Amino acid sequence: MNNSILLVDDESNVLSALKRALFDEPLEIASVTSAEEALEIMQKQHFKVVVSDERMIGMQGSEFLSQVKEHYPHTVRIMLTGHATLEAAMKAVNEGEIYRFFSKPWNDHELKFAIRSAIEKFDLEAENRRLLDTVKQQSLEIKVLEKRYPGITRVEKDSQGTFVLTDISEDEIKNMLSECEDEAKY
């Protein structure tokens, strides 16, 4: 997934200003003029970051970002508002788990930094999920091996640190080698 972001504001001049501010950033920018349009496009395309206005015709930004959180929990959410009230900020943060909150007019440098940080957050969390899946898979594989070959995951050492090997009969060794050879064929 590229560094794709979605801008949502019912004022086209604000969308144009945001695009100008982000022009030199390595981003794939999509923009829409309503929360409803945003939800529709998000069904077809994945975004790392969504930047939304609070006061829009139809669905409010806080309600929209709450739905984004519910349906696309990994997407990082940023709120813009021209009417910054403590109530609106608290609602947005509590319901939509907003990453950052900006008042209009925004500082271009701060907005760029926030979007870069949001993309980095998205990427790090995606990598963490991938690594967690790998660890879970490896853990499952270890359990299967332990069930098949009891004791294979436990290594005993004596007081001097030397590995202690349990006695294995020749028949057991032949059976294990045979199984390994059979698996190597496939």
N, C-alpha and C positions, 0 to 999 in steps of 0.2 A: 504494500500500500504506500503510495506516495504521500507527501506532506499535503494532504487535501483538507481544506477548511471550507465551512459553509457560513456565509454571512446572511443574517436574517434581519431585515428592517423594512417597515412599510413606507419609508421615505427613500425614493430612488437617489436623491442627492446625498443622503448619508451613505448609502451603499457605494456610490461613486467616490466619495471622500475616503472611505475605508479601503477601496481598491487602490486608490492613488497612494495612500499611506503604506500599503503593502506591496506596491509595484515591484520593488527591487528585492523582495524576499523570494526564496525558492519554494513557492507554494503553488498548489493547484487550487484556484479560488472559484467557488460557485456562489451565486447569490440569488436570493429570492425575496419577494416582498410580503410574504405572510408565513405564519407558523404552519398553516395547513399545507402550503406548497413545500415547506421545508420537510415536513413529515413524509410527504409523498416522494420527494427526491431521495430522502434517506432510505426508503425502501429499496431503491435501485442502486444507490451508491453509498459506499462507506466513507465516513469523514473522521479524521483524528480529532478535529476541533470544530465546535460550533460557537459562533459569536452572534448573540441575539439581543435585539432591543427589548426593553421591558414593555413599554406602552405601544401596542400595535392594535390596529382594527381587527376585530375577531378575537382570537386567542392571545392572551397576555404572554409576554416572554417568560415569566416565571412558571406559568402553567405548561408552556411549550417545553422548557428545559426540564421540567419534572417528567414529562413524557419521554424526552430524549434519555433521561437517566433510567427510566423504566425499561425502554425498548432497546437502547444502545448504551448500556452502562459503562462501556470502556471509552466512549467519546467524551473528551474533555469539554466542559461547558464554561463559556465566558459571557457575562451580562454587560450590556451597555444601557444606559438610561440618561435621558435628558432631564428627568424629574427625580433626582436622587432623594429618596426619603429613607429614613432608617427602617421603616416598615417594609418598603419594597426590597431593600437589601436583605433584611432578615428573612423575608419570605423566599426570596430567590436562593439564598444560601441554604436554608433549612429544607426546602422542598426539592430543589434541583441540584443540590450539592455543587454549587458554583465554584469553579477554580479561582476566578478573578472577577471583580466587579469594577466597571469603569463608568464615570460620569461623562456626559457630553458637555462641552467638547473634551475629547481625550487628548492625551499627549502621545504623539505618533511613536516616539521612541519607547515609551512604557508599554504601549500596545504591542509593538513588534516584539519586545522582550518577553511579554506575557505569552504571546502566541508561540514563540520559539520554545519557551519553557513548557508550555502545554504540550507541544509536539514531543519534546524530550520525555515528559511525564508519560505520555501515551506509549512511546516506544519502550521505555523502561518497564512499564507495567506489562506490556505485551511480552517482552523478553522474560520477565519473571513468571508469567503464566506458562510460557513455553518450557522454561527450566523446571517448573513444578510438575508439569506433565511428564517430562523426561524422568524426573526422580520417581514419580509414581509408577511409571512403566518399569524402571529398573528395580524398584522394590518388589513389584509383582513378579518379575523374572527371577529375582533372588528367592522369593517364597516358593516358586515352582521348582527351582533347583534344589532347595532345601528339602522339599517334600519328596522329590525324586531320589536325592542322594543325601539322606540325613547326616548332618554334621559337616557338610561341605562348606558352610559359611562360618563355622567356628574353628578357630585355630588355637590350639593349646601350646603354651610355652612353659618350659621349666623355669626354675629360679634363676638360671643363668641366661635366659632369653632364647634358648635353643628350642626349635620346633619339636613338639612331641607328636609322632605319627602313631596312629592306632594300627593295630595288626589287621591286615586285610589278607584274606586267603587268595591263593592263585586263581581260583575259580571266579571270585568277585572281580579281580583285576581283569581277567579275560572277558567277563560279561561287560564291564565298563568300556573296555577297548572296543569290543564288538559294537556296542551302542554308539560310541563316538564315530566309528567307521561308517556305520549305517547312516547316521545323521550327516556325515560329510558327503555322502553320495548324493544327497538331495540338496 
